[in-house]
Amino acid sequence: MSKKAGKKKPTGDSATIAVNKKARFEYFIEDTFEAGLVLRGWEVKSLRAGRINLTEAYVILRNGEAYLIGCNIPPLATASTHVNPDPTRTRKLLLHQHELAKLVGAIEQRGYTVVPLDLHWSRGNAKLRIGLAKGKKQHDKRADKKERDWQREKARLLKHSV
């Protein structure tokens, strides 16, 4: 009896394209949403090659729709010659109406902002995880850095003591 060899599903780490580490350092993330992206063919090819930068990107809400601004997806050298790629163009995010309503309410009434957290593959589609965030103060950032340094030092001490 032989088992059929099927395709293995990608785990969480292999499905991840890019992570915005700066977002978790700069903001308190209150809630997260998963949004689809409207992309062009050359952008998808670049994403598959892992060429994307989310660090300076941010999300705005305009006319009841969400847009990703400042995300840099450089084109591959093998991209079609008949297209004129714009690496930092504004990309539309695909969200449900109730999610957009929740985001608009939080931004207008409570002073939150929306930041991109990571980009990953989900069933063959590129999805952007966005977070409803509140900005951190300088002392909060110092406390986070201190905690991270302590965790690193603790792991180092445990490694040498065993």
Buried (B, 14 or more C-beta within 10 A) or exposed (E): EEEEEEEEEEEEEEEBBBBBEEBBEBBEBEBEBBBBBEBBEBBBBBBEEEBBBBBEBBBBBEEEEBBBBBBBBBBBEEBEEEEEBEBBEEBBBBBEEEBBEBBBEBBEEEEBBBBBBBBBBEEEEBBBBBBBBEEBEEEBEEEEEEEEEEEEEEEEEEEEEE
